[in-house]
Amino acid sequence: MPDAASPDSFDAVVIGAGAAGLFCAGVAGQLGARVLLVDHAEKVAEKIRISGGGRCNFTNRDLDPRAPHKHFLGANPQFCRSALARYTPADFIALATRHGIPFHEKHKGQLFGDRSSDDFIRMLLAECGAGGVTHWQPCAVHDIAATGDGYALQTSRGPVQAGAVVIATGGLSIPKIGATDFGYRVAQKFGLRLAPPRPALVPLTFDGEDWAPFAQLAGLALPVRIEVGEKKERMAFDEDLLFTHRGLSGPAVLQISSYWREGQPLRIDLAPGVGLADALAQAKLRSRKLLANELAQWVPARLADAWVQQDAAWQRPVNEAGDKALQHLAQRLARWELVPTGTEGYRKAEVTAGGVDTRELSSQTMESRQPGLYFIGEVVDVTGWLGGYNFQWAWASGYACAQALAARLDAGR
């Protein structure tokens, strides 16, 4: 192990001061490791700061560590089971409670701070302080080289020796707050495989002409059921949909985007839980209103108006509409099928899917096949659903890694 008396020598260097890196550094420090935490960005934990509308959706009570495939995706969703079982949402809730952070459940198990994301950043920094963590920021890492007893790092603040290196640099999402491919480059330098990165939890876009009838609906939101895939590969979510000038967003689309692949159609039920065919047939017997006005009972009026403009047979009073026209309208609304042309990309993606191949890592420790080199958080091929799952993976993978760093230190004494 490196000489602990040397000012540029540490038991571990954690690269990336986001959720996973801050938490890992704090826990490892409190377990006795001498830790250096570095990040190239000016500000600490910007992704925490902007998350959850500025309140931080920090975990999800519905997470089931025994069945991670329910809320996580990747080449091997079961990889995250061990870490999630050893550091649960209840554990992080207990930490937040000890720090006096008030929070509430929004829906579907999603927990948010009552005040500001800054509460959680201050908490993580306090945990690092309690662990005696040395924090250099901004500080760029120019090179990492394996040595006989650890690693030599060249940084913008000078050379550093470390027994272990933890990569917690995240993915490519939201480059304006400092996202880079640094973690992927480190993995490739040491011969580790990557699952191809791609934007996830991201709005979907459509071509101009095809989208023209719906662009006028920008800003409109409504609850829907959205699906992609067939049979065993089918995924469905019941969430809110948001129309944008370029396509679709909102929780429903962000969730489905992680499973969508280029060329696949989406299927959207715009009036879930409503038997539209029967409802419109009944309306025809009792009403002389325009079909769009009747339809506005079950979908927003703006959507109803835009929808009936697609077919002249729908632009009339409901009692004058043909039975087949009403059935066709009901079918289209209950199964709107459309193929996105793309996504809004990393610029608006909340997370990056893909990353360091989990076959290269220990699910117990997060250590890679390259001894003493660890990967945690979003840089790994583990992607959670919207709603606090990705933060819980950051806490859990950071905790597992910190425990491993402490055990490594004990073994070397």
HELIX and SHEET records of a PDB file:
HELIX    1   1 ALA A   19  GLN A   30  1                                  12    
HELIX    2   2 GLU A   46  ILE A   50  1                                   5    
HELIX    3   3 SER A   51  GLY A   54  5                                   4    
HELIX    4   4 PRO A   68  LYS A   70  5                                   3    
HELIX    5   5 PRO A   77  CYS A   80  5                                   4    
HELIX    6   6 ARG A   81  ARG A   86  1                                   6    
HELIX    7   7 PRO A   89  ARG A   98  1                                  10    
HELIX    8   8 ASP A  118  ALA A  130  1                                  13    
HELIX    9   9 PRO A  175  ILE A  177  5                                   3    
HELIX   10  10 PHE A  182  LYS A  189  1                                   8    
HELIX   11  11 GLY A  208  ALA A  215  1                                   8    
HELIX   12  12 LYS A  231  GLU A  233  5                                   3    
HELIX   13  13 GLY A  250  SER A  257  1                                   8    
HELIX   14  14 LEU A  276  ARG A  286  1                                  11    
HELIX   15  15 LEU A  291  LEU A  295  1                                   5    
HELIX   16  16 ALA A  301  VAL A  308  1                                   8    
HELIX   17  17 ALA A  312  TRP A  314  5                                   3    
HELIX   18  18 VAL A  318  GLU A  320  5                                   3    
HELIX   19  19 ASP A  323  ALA A  334  1                                  12    
HELIX   20  20 THR A  358  GLU A  360  5                                   3    
HELIX   21  21 GLY A  377  VAL A  379  5                                   3    
HELIX   22  22 TYR A  389  GLY A  412  1                                  24    
SHEET    1   A 6 THR A 134  TRP A 136  0                                        
SHEET    2   A 6 VAL A  35  VAL A  38  1                                        
SHEET    3   A 6 SER A   9  ILE A  15  1                                        
SHEET    4   A 6 GLY A 158  ILE A 167  1                                        
SHEET    5   A 6 GLY A 150  THR A 155 -1                                        
SHEET    6   A 6 VAL A 141  THR A 147 -1                                        
SHEET    1   B 5 THR A 134  TRP A 136  0                                        
SHEET    2   B 5 VAL A  35  VAL A  38  1                                        
SHEET    3   B 5 SER A   9  ILE A  15  1                                        
SHEET    4   B 5 GLY A 158  ILE A 167  1                                        
SHEET    5   B 5 LEU A 373  PHE A 375  1                                        
SHEET    1   C 3 ASN A  57  ASN A  60  0                                        
SHEET    2   C 3 GLN A 110  GLY A 113 -1                                        
SHEET    3   C 3 PHE A 103  GLU A 105 -1                                        
SHEET    1   D 2 PHE A  72  LEU A  73  0                                        
SHEET    2   D 2 THR A 383  GLY A 384 -1                                        
SHEET    1   E 2 LEU A 194  ALA A 200  0                                        
SHEET    2   E 2 VAL A 351  VAL A 356 -1                                        
SHEET    1   F 7 TRP A 336  LEU A 338  0                                        
SHEET    2   F 7 LEU A 266  ASP A 269 -1                                        
SHEET    3   F 7 ALA A 221  VAL A 228 -1                                        
SHEET    4   F 7 MET A 235  PHE A 243 -1                                        
SHEET    5   F 7 GLY A 247  SER A 249 -1                                        
SHEET    6   F 7 LEU A 204  THR A 205 -1                                        
SHEET    7   F 7 GLY A 342  THR A 343 -1                                        
END                                                                             
